[in-house]
Amino acid sequence: MAGGSIGPAGVAKERADQYQGRVTLSVIIACVIAAVGGSLFGYDIGISGGVTSMDGFLQKFFRGVYEKKQRAHENNYCKFNDQGLSAFTSSLYLAGLVASLVAGPVTRIYGRRTSIICGGSSFLVGAILNATSINLAMLLMGRIMLGVGIGFGNQAVPLYLSEMAPTHLRGALNMMFQLATTSGVFTANMVNYGTQKLKPWGWRLSLGLAAGPAVLMTVGGIALPETPNSLIERGMRDKGRKVLEKIRGTKNVDAEFEDMVDASELANSIKHPFRNILVKRNRPQLVMAILLPAFQILTGINSILFYAPVLFESMGFGRNASLFSSAVTGAVLCSSTFIAIATVDRVGRRFLLISGGIQMITCQVIVSIILGVKFGDNQKLSKGFSVLVVVVICLFVVAFGWSWGGLGWTIPSEIFPLETRSAGQSITVAVNLLFTFVIAQVFLSLLCAFKFGIFLFFASWILVMTVFVYFFLPETKGVPIEEMIFLWRKHWFWKKIVPGNPNDDTQNEEGKGVGPDSVSS
């Protein structure tokens, strides 16, 4: 059956109350190893900003930026504005965008492990090329290979975590990806703080140490078991059941196994998952796969993490102080992820996203006011206001860490039926990397043009996404991954679009909801 044809959207009936099993050591180890893939993404985000503020790096590859930097007070907001320097940061994400679309079919046909291994290997090659670069072409080629690694890793790892985790802890275990990402950011910031003293070659060490997490991801990927969902989808039902029994710690997995078999039968009937994802019954998931990753980047977090040293130095911090301040924000981001891990399966996804959004808006507005009143083209912030800016930015980072940081990946990875899951995750990663590329490329120009208004720009987007979550995102806490279709059929808005009859792609479910919180529990 070709993609887009009429067919049941997922499993035929709800069996969640029959699921049995416990959290086993094997599933925890597998999820920890897989989540190391997130450290690749985090390390690069953290390392780029520090490296692009190092004199040795700028003198070798971006001489014009280095010379402009020496005229520090001509324009505080514009001294780092250079499209070539932006391209160094953003080229990785453009390559990752393309790679994520290739990774979708690979993940579906050859399994999640294969994509994880491909991602780690590509990132390792990129790290070596960057560390040994002798010209800009070699530097950019290394960035492209890093992008391929991130495209494959970000496509496969969240899927792997969602499929391995038991339903009641799926959110917490999926947050391991975000924890690894934030740990990578913090590690990179600390590495930059140390290597900037090793002149003029410290930047090579910063870029080369990316090989560490790449090796861990590659070797770990080889040791990982494949997910039962992927094994069953590829016709290895007996092996899939054995893996399921092992990771659930019980032989009594009939209900969950039957859901996976039902989902795999439909998945194997779909020949064109990217076409199928466009049909009406998959509209809610498609909307979330596009908007959630876009919103995650439009919080402005990547601008702060990419360019934290540049940003702080533009505000008048000394070079050492700017790197130290960015290391502090990295540590705060890493720590805040534990809040999400502890609460995501208790208070739910919606509460964290909405409360985090409110705090982020408040922080962005405060920073904008401080800079607007106290910081001009030829001024430096006083010590007191400098500390206040760092504190408020840290509060912003904390809110992002417990909300959009992890949930921007967790929710898209858990809402798709098996037949479109790999395609859906590819779209999620592609959109995330597209917006990451755009923001990375234009941020320095936006900073120059908007000045302190850049923070109000991001605050306005956070307001939009917080309102969107309140009205249109149902609560996915505690809902089995193969039974998400029932969630959309009960939502006050999406039930008007998703057919109530699984065999009818045009029929809408009868009845009316009671409001934006009318979702399944």
N, C-alpha and C positions, 0 to 999 in steps of 0.2 A: 504494500500500500504506500503510495507516494505521500510525502509530507504535505500536510494541509487537508488530508481527507478526513472524513467523519470517523470518529472513534472515541472510545471512552477516555476521559482525561484523567488517567491515573487509576488507582485501585477501585474496585466495585463497591466496597462497603467498608465501614469503619470498624477496625479490630484493635484499636489502640489499647483498650482495657484488657486485652488478652496477652499483651506483650509481657514477657518475663525476662529476667536476667539482672545482672548487677554490674557495677563498674569493676572491671578486671585489670590486673596489672598489665596484661598484654595490650589492651586498648589504650591505656595511659601511655605506655612506652611508645606505641605506634604513633599516637597523636603528638607526643613531644618531639619525636624525630621528624615527623612531617612538618610540624610547625616551624622548625628551624628554617624552612624556606622563607618564612616571613622576615628573618634576620637579614636576608639578602636585600630585600626591598628597603628595610629600615637602615641598614648600614650605608647604602648608597645615598638615601635621602640625607642622612646626617653628614656624610663625608663630603658631599659636593660643595655645600656652602662654606665649609672650613677651608677646603683646598682652594676655592676661587678667591679667597681673601689672603692667601699666602703670597708674599712677594716673589719667592723663587718660581712658583708656578706661573704667575702673571708675567714675569720678566721673560720666561721661555716661550710662552704661547700667546700671550695677550699683552704685548708691550704697550699698546695705546691705553689700555685700562690702567696699567701700572703707572704710567705717567700722569693720567688724569687723577689717580688716587693721591698722588703727591700734592696736588692742589686741593687739599681736603676741604677747605672752607669756601671754595667758589660756589658750590651748590651741594649742600648736604644730601639732598634727596636724589641727585642725578650723577654723582661721581662714579658709580659702578655701572651706569647704563651703557650696555654694549651688547649688540645682538649676537656677536660671535661668542662672547662669554655665556650668554643665555643659551646658545645652541649647544655648548658643551654640556650643560645640565639637561636640556630638554631632548637632545637627540636620543638618549637612552629610552625615553618614554614613547617616542614615535616608533622606534624599533620594537618595543614591547607591545605596542598596540597591534602591529602587523603580526607579530609572533603569537599573540593570544588567539587570533582568529585561526591560525594554523594549528594551535595547540588543542582547539576544541575537538576536531575529528580525531586527532592522535589520542586524546584522553578517552574518547568514547570507544574507539576501535582497539587500541592497544592497552588501555587501562590507565589508572591514575598514577601508578608507580612509574610507568615509562615516562610520563610527562615530568614528574618530579626529578627523575634522573637526568633527562634532557636539560631541564632548567639549571640544575646544579653544574653540569658539565659546561654549558655555554657561559655561565657566569664565571667559572674558573678561568676559561680562556680569556674572557674580557678583562678580568683582574690582572692577568699576566701582561696583556697588551698595554693596559694603562700604566702599569708600574714601570714598564720598560720603554715607554714612548719617547721617540727622538724628534717627532714632528707632529703637527696638528692632525694630519691624516691618520696616523697610527693611533693617536689619542681618540679620535672620533670612531675609528673602527672598533677599538676596545669598548667604547660606550655602547655601540650597536650590539656587540656580543653580550654585554651586560643586560641590555634591553631584551634580547631574546630569552635570556635566562629568567628574567623577571616575568616576561609574558607567559612562559610555560609554568613557572612556579606559582604565580598568582592565579592561574587558571585551575591548576590541579589541587593545590594544597587545601583551599577552603572546601572544595568538594570532598576530598579525602576525609577531612575532619568531620564534616557533617554526616557522612555515610558511616563512619566508624563509631561515632558517639551514640550512646543510648539516648533515647528521646528526652528523658528528664534532665540530662546534663549536656545536651547538644550545644547550648549557648556557651556554657563555661568552657567546654573543651575546644569549641571553635575559636574562642577568644585566645587560645594558645598561639594562634597565628598573629594576632595583634600584639600579644606579649612579646613574641619573638621580634616583631617589627620594631616595637618601641625599645626593646633591649638593643637592637641593632643601631637605632638612632643614638641612644645614650653611649654605646661603645664607640661609635664613630666620633661623637663629640669629644670624648675623653682622649681618643687617639689623636685627633686634630690638636687638642690642647697641648699634647706632648710633642708631636712631630713638628709643630710650627717653630719650635726652638732649634730644630735640626736644619739649619740653612746651608745650602739652598735646595737640598734634596728631600726634605721631610715630606713633601707632597707625594713623592714616589712610594714611601712607606705607607702613607695613609691609603692610597689607592690599591697598593699591593696586598694589604691585609684583608681585603675583600675575599681573597682566596680561601681564608679560613672557613667562614660559613658555607662557601661553595663546596668545599671538600666534605664538610659535615652533611650537607644536603645530598650530595651525590652518593656517598658511602651509605648514609642512612636510608636513602631511597632503595638501594640494592637490598638492604636488610629488611625492608618493610613488607608486611603481607599485603596483598591486594584487597580492596574492599569487597565484601560479599556482594554488594549491589553490582559492581563491575564484573565480577566473575559470573554471576547469574546472567547478566545481560549478554555476556559473550559465550553463553552456552555451557559453562562449567558449573552446573547446579550442585552436584555432589560436593565439589571443592568449596563452593560458596557457602553451603550449609555448614560444612566443617569449620570454616573460618568464623561464621556467625556464632556457632556453638562455643567456639573458643573465646571470642571476644565478649560474649554475654555470660560465660561461666555456667551454662546450663544446656541440657539436651532439649529442653522444652522451649523451642523457638518456632513452633509451627505457625503461629499467627503472623509474626514478623516475616518469616520466610515466605509465607503465602502472599503477603503484600508485595514482597520483592519479586516473586515469580510473576504475579499479575502485571506489575509495572514493567518487567523486562519483556514480557510477551508483547505488550503494546509498543515498547521502545523498539523492539526488533522489527515491528511492522512499519515503522516510520523510516522511510528511506532518505528524507530530506529534513532533518530536524530544524535547520535554520528557516526553511519555508514553513514548517509546521508551527513554529513559535509565533508566527504572525496571525494564526487563526484566532477567531473571536474568544474561544474558551481560554486561551493563554494570554489574553490582553492584560490582565492585572499583573502577572509575573513579568511580562515584557516591559510594562511601564516602570515597575520597581527596578528591573535590571538596568534601565537607562537612567532613571532619576536618582536613585540612592547613591550610586558611585559618583555621579555628577555633583550631587549635593555635598558629598563627603569632601571633595576637593574645593568646592566653593565656600566652605567654612573659612578658607584662608590658611589652614594648618600647614599645608605643604610650603606655602610662601615663607612662613615663619621657620619651618624646619630646614628647607633648602638654603635660605639666605639669612639664617639667624645671625651668624657672625657679621655678614655684610650689613644686615639691618641694624644691629646694635652699633656697629662701627659708624654707620650713617647717622645714628643718633648722638654721636659724640663720644662713645665709649672708646677707650684705647684698644689696641689689637688684642692684648692678653685678656683684658676685661671682657671684650666682646666674645671671644672664644669660651671664656669661663661662663659667661651668662648663657650662651647657647648650650653648654654642657649641663647647666642647671635645669634648663627647660627640658632637655632630653631625659634627665633623671626623673623629673616630675611626670613626664609623659609615661615613662616606663612604670612608675609607681602607681599611677592612676588606673592602669589596666587591671590591677588586682581588685580595684573596686568593682569594675565591670564583671570580672570573673566570679566574684562573691555574690553579686546581686542579680545578674542577668536572668537566671532561671528562677528567681524568687519574685522580684518586682516586675519583671517583664521588659520587653524591648521598648515599647511605646513610652513608658515612664522615663526610662533613661534617655531616650532621644529628645523628648520634650524638655525635661529638666536641664539636660546638657545644653540644649539650644538657648534657653533663657539665660543661662550663665554666660555662654559665649557672646551673646549679643551685648550683654551688660559690659563685659570686659573690653570688647572691641570699641564700644562707644567711649569708655573711660580713657583708653589709650589715645583715641583720636582727639579728645578734648585736651589732654595733657600736651600732646605734640602741637596741636593747633594754637594753644595759648603760650606755651613756654619754649617752643623750638622753631627757629626760622632758618633761613639759608645760611647765615653766618653766625649761628649761635650753637652753643653746647648746652645740653641739659645739665642742671645742677645735680650734685650727688644725690640729694634727697629725691628729686623727681626721677632720676635714672633708676634708683632702687625701686621706686614705686612702679615704673613702667615694667621692670623685670617681674615684680610680684604679680601685677595684673596679667601680664602675658602668661605667667605660670598658672594662674587661676583659669585662664582661657584654655591652656593646654590640658589641665586636669579635667575640665568639663568635656573636652574633645575625647580624651582618653577613655572616659567611662561611657561615652555615648557613641558618637559617629565614628570614632576611631576603629573599634572592632565591629560594631553592628553594621557599618557600611559594607563589610565583607560577609558577616554572618548571615544576615537576612536574605540577600540574593542567593546564597549558596544552599539555603534550606527550603526555598519556596517552589522550586520547579519540579514537575513530574519527571521521572527517569528518562522518558523519551526525548525531552528537550533540555535536560539538566546540563549536559556539557556545552550545548549551544548557548544556553542562557548564561552560564558562567563565562563563556567567551565574550559575550556581549557586555557583561558586567565589567570584566577586566579591560576590554577595549575602550569602553566609555571612561572608566577611571583613568586609564593611561592617556586617552585623548585630552581630557581636561587637565591632567597633570602636565602634559606636554605644553598645552596652551598657556596655562598659568606660569609654568617655568620660563617659557619663552617671553612672555609679555610683562611679568611682574616688575622687573627693574624699570621698564618703560612706564608702567602704571604708577610705580612709586614716584618716578620723576614728574609725571603729569598730575597725579592726584594729591601728592604729598601726604599729609596726615589723613586726607579723605579716603585713602586706600582702605583704612580700617572700617570706615562707614560703608564702603562698597561691599565688603565681605559681611558686615553686620546685616545689611539689607537682605542678602541671600539667606543668611541663617534664619531670619524672620520668615521668609517664604517657605523654607524647608520644614520649620517647626509647625507652621500652620498645615502644611501638606500631611505631615505625620499624624496630626490630630484627627484630620478628617478622612484620610484615605488609606492609612496603613493599619491593617488588623493585627491583633496580638498573636504572635506565632509561638509564644512560650508553651511548652508541653504538648504541641501538636506533632504527631509522627511525621517524618519527612515525606512518606509515601501517601499521607492522607491530607496534605495541604489543600487539595482541591475543594474539600468540604468547607474550608475556612472562607474562601472567596464566595461560595454560594450562600453564606449566612451574613456576609457583610452588607451594611445598609446601602452602599453604593455599587459595589462590584457585582452583587447578585443581579443587578439589572443588565449586566453584560455577559456574565458566565452562565451558560445553560444549566438549568436545574436538572435536566435529564442528561446523563452522561453520554447518551447516544444521539443527542440532538444538539447541534452546535448553534442553533438559532433560538431554541426555546429558553425563555428566562424563568427563573424560579418564582413561584407564586408568593405573595405576601409582601409586607413592608417591614423594613427594619425600624429600629427605634432611635437611630442616631449614629454618630461616628463611633460609638463604643459598642455597637451591636455586632459583636464578633464572638466566635466560639471561644470557650475557655480552654 
